[in-house]
Amino acid sequence: MFWIRTPEKTYFKAGCMQIALSELKDVYGCKKAFIVTSQKRYSKGHINVIEECLRGLSVQYICFTDAGRDIEKIRQGAKEMKLFEPDVIIAAGCGCVIDSAKAMRLLYEYPETDLKALSVSNNDIRNRDMTFPRLGSRPVFAAIPALSGCTSAVSPYSVIKDGESSMLIADYQLMPDLAIADSILPGGICPGKLREALSSAAAKAVLSYKSEAATDYTRGFALKGLEGITGNYEKAAAGDSSVYEAVFEAATLCGISFANTGYTDKELSCVISEIDISDIPVPSLKERLSMLVG
């Protein structure tokens, strides 16, 4: 038996954030929001539009601006959540921020959890024999990604660090309840990191397409994602904002495919040199992906 798991709702199209946040109050009854983001993003004012929207909805909120993969930062964020007792967690930013918020939510609901004990080497969630805490009894979890966070916003993986050691925590319980892919948010697309973000998303889509766990469903998401990235990268790199929405959606589609075939982490350069991608029906795929290799 196979299945596709995605967030309960994935909002897309430019300007969708206002509607999505309104639903947090009107549909989910949320009154207190805990925003997780990075200090850099906060200091640049990228979170202002989220704060303004929450104020307009009369939703009380606080911001945790020290998000990162480090386990101590995650524990600190979980402690502040416990003091505030939010009914919604909003992770806004790159994949690092969203991954850390996933782990914070886990510790908020289950403070005694040993994150190291939950780390896995087997990335196929469906074929793993382990007990994972049941999440969702307390706060709603909404992810508002920058382009580099689109895959994390729709996936059940969290990569965290304990010192120099990286750990993968993987379970569908970590999947955000809501993913809000809005390409016009401030800081959503950073021109200097465009290639890196799309390269990462494309690598995940290729690996997902070639995975032994791939199905017609996951391949469909991967194909549309790769088509969107390869077909729009050059214009996006040239600063053509008219294609920003297309690459944002493409990266999100890559993430949905990646979320349902197992976690993989390889540089795009390695992927296209080590894997035969001639059977992936995207025109001039290898040539176009090569442009994304820095």
HELIX and SHEET records of a PDB file:
HELIX    1   1 MET A   17  ASP A   26  1                                  10    
HELIX    2   2 GLN A   39  SER A   43  1                                   5    
HELIX    3   3 ASN A   48  GLY A   56  1                                   9    
HELIX    4   4 ILE A   71  PHE A   84  1                                  14    
HELIX    5   5 GLY A   95  GLU A  109  1                                  15    
HELIX    6   6 LEU A  115  LEU A  118  1                                   4    
HELIX    7   7 ILE A  125  ASN A  127  5                                   3    
HELIX    8   8 LEU A  147  GLY A  149  5                                   3    
HELIX    9   9 CYS A  150  ALA A  153  1                                   4    
HELIX   10  10 TYR A  172  LEU A  174  5                                   3    
HELIX   11  11 PRO A  191  LYS A  193  5                                   3    
HELIX   12  12 LEU A  194  LYS A  210  1                                  17    
HELIX   13  13 ASP A  216  ALA A  237  1                                  22    
HELIX   14  14 SER A  241  VAL A  243  5                                   3    
HELIX   15  15 TYR A  244  ALA A  259  1                                  16    
HELIX   16  16 LEU A  268  GLU A  274  1                                   7    
HELIX   17  17 LEU A  285  SER A  290  1                                   6    
SHEET    1   A 6 LYS A   9  PHE A  12  0                                        
SHEET    2   A 6 LEU A 178  ALA A 181  1                                        
SHEET    3   A 6 VAL A 140  PRO A 145  1                                        
SHEET    4   A 6 VAL A  88  GLY A  93  1                                        
SHEET    5   A 6 LYS A  32  VAL A  36  1                                        
SHEET    6   A 6 GLN A  60  PHE A  64  1                                        
SHEET    1   B 2 TYR A 157  ASP A 162  0                                        
SHEET    2   B 2 SER A 165  ALA A 170 -1                                        
END                                                                             
